[in-house]
Amino acid sequence: MVGLPARGKTYIASKVSRYLTWLGIKTQVFHVGNYRRKLAGLNLPHTFFDPHNAEAMKTRREAAAWALRDMIAWFEKAEGTVGILDATNSTKKARAWIHQELTSKDIQVLFIESICEDERVILSNIKDVKLSSPDYRKRDPEVATEDFMQRIRHYEAAYETITEQDLTYIKLINVGSQFIINMIRGYLESRIVYYLMNLHTRPKRIWFSRHGESLFNLEDKIGGDSGLSPRGEQYALKLPELVKQNIGDRPLTVWTSTMKRTIQTARHLPFPKKQWKALDELDTGICDGMTYNEIAAKYPDDFAKRDEDKFNYRYRGGESYRDLVLRLEPVIMDLERQENILIISHQATIRCMYAYFMGLSHDQLPYARIPLHTIIELTPRAYDFDVGAVDTFRPKGQVSRRLTNDKFVSASTSSTVNIPTLQEGASGEIADANAPILPITPVSVAPC
């Protein structure tokens, strides 16, 4: 990363890390600020960041070297694929040193520079995030703001934007309004650049809902293209009222899959609608239309393999969760550009998208709890409905769980997260203000 403080570097680093991890690429962020705090402590005055403060500069160089050593060790010992060095790296000398250290180990180097000249955005970042950093713990907000502005001025005095034509880099200017790209080569660099060019930092809200209870749900069958049950129809009828109550007058677009049960669920909503084939349910191949009990009896080896590694298990003639993640990548890219979207889809499909925003691992993803007749909002709350439905959640190692419920409580009260605006992390560790609490706590449901 390259850029002045409060330019969203940690936010970008965190988002890139989350995206690559979601795709199955082993990624880790190394925040130099954390190393600096370990060496020099907290509540440092702005003078610590003065480039003329020789003793402080020595400590800051030590912190950067420590972080870089750890990143190189992670590549070598943990077989990491993408390491992200999150720091200002704001001079040509610093970048030359980083480039030399990494290329000498046959590690390709991509610099991502975030440039922002909008004072309103910068001040908002400072007040919203930086003042809650460990660097300003228990300090008066006004005093802390002034101190941080002084810190930025120290960095500005020595800052050199990337002009080195022999380096591989992308510049993000004014919250993605312009990009400058130089010498991008190879698959991973291209994927990262593609993601960054789709990453917009406008405030957004995304709502997920499974389709209403289907006739196949009642029979405990997977897959198929059945219509809604009577209670599923009741959910579809209630949806417009609940959306209006909880989403208000915001402009909203509804995305559904191409399958009958999602289209029927959305049909009463008075908003523009878009059907995505990519939002269809996971293809269960030769098991389509079967119950889990039937699968366990007819294909016991497959059933056991799926429980051993649910993310990678591929149904015969069908898909795995890994396949579904790749299928959903274009949807995620489009979601990053949107503001208010309600997605009505299927359990496995929503699990994959939910895992992207929540940063769930591949082991956790297939077991995320996505109940029927529940809207999940990607903020610290979720809306629930008093229309009962069967419980289609199947914990690992169980053949079937047939419960109905009078009311679902929030599907993610212990694991929801805000979609952040352009911000650096409060502690230099993660950008999202409400990091997910893991593992996902199952929702308790009461049998009728």
C-alpha positions, 0 to 999 in steps of 0.5 A: 500500500502507498498513500498519506494517512486517512486515505483509505489504505487499510480499508482497501487492504482489508477489502482486497484480502477479504476478496482474495481469501473468498476466492481461496487465495491465501492472503494476509495483511501486515499492518506496519502501524501495529509493529510501530505500536509494539516498539514505541507504544501508544498515544505518541505525539505528532512530532514522532512522525516528523521526518526530522525526528531522527530517533523516531525515524529509526524506530519507524524504519525498524517497525517497517523492517519487522513487518516486511521480515514477517511477511517474507517468513509467511511466504516461505513458511506458511506458503502464503500467496498474497501478502499486503504490506499496509503502511504509507510507503510514501517515499521513493527510497522506501519503495525501492527498499521494499522492491529490492527485498521482495524481488530478491526472494522472487516475490512479485511486487504490486504497489496500490496508491490511494490518493484523495484530495477531497478535504471533506472525505479526509476529515470524515475519515479522521473523525469516524475512524482514526480518533478511535485508534489506539493511538488516540485512546482516551484523548479529547476528540478535538485535540486528537483531530488537530494532532492527527492533522499535524501528523498528516502534514509531517507525512506531506512534507516528505511524500512522493507519489509514485512516478517510478516507471519500472514499478508495477502499480495502480493509483486510485484517485479521489475514491476511484474517480480515476485510475492510473495503471502501470506494468500490470502483469500476470493473473493475480495482479490482473484480478486485484486491479479488476477488483479495485476498479469495481470497488466503490466506497459509497455508503451502501446497504444490502439485504438478503432474503431466501425465497419463501418456503417452497413445496420442496422445503415441506418435503425436505427435498433439495434443488428442483424448481418448485413453487411456494407453499401456502406459508411461502405465499404468505411471506411473499404477501408480507414482504412489501409491507416489511420492506417499506417499514424497514427500508423506507423510501430509499431507491431499491432494486430487487435481484432474484435468481431465475428460479420459480420460488424466488420470482414468486417471492418478489412478485409483489414488491413495487421495485425494479427487478433483475433476474440473475442466472448466477443467483440460482441455487447450488446445482445438486446434480443427480441428487436433485429432488432427493431428501438428505435421508435418501442421499445418505441411503443411496450414496453413503460414500458421497454423503460422508465425503460431503460432511468431511469437506462440504465446501469442496464436495461436488455433487455428481453432475453438479456443483460444489460451494467452491464452484458457486463462489466462482459463479458468484464473482460477477455478482459480487463485483456488481454489488460493490458498485451498487447502493441499495439492493435486495437479493432474493435467492437461495440458501447456498447462494446467500451463504457464499455472498454473506461469507464474502461480506462477513469474511467467513472462512471456507470451513465456516461458509457452508454452515452459515445460518440463513433461515427462511422468512428472514431478511438479513441486513448487512448492518448490526441488525436483521429483520424477522417475520412472524410467518412460520417456515420449516427449518432447512438448516442441517448441521454437520454430521446430521442427516436431517433436521425437521423443525418448524417455527412460529417465529425466526429470530434474527439470523445474524445478531452476533455476526452482522457487519456494516458495509464501511465507507472509505475508511482506514481501520480504527486500530490499523487491524481491520477497516470494518467498524463492526468486525464479525464475531466468529464462529456464526452462532446458530439461531435457536428455533422452537419446534411447533 
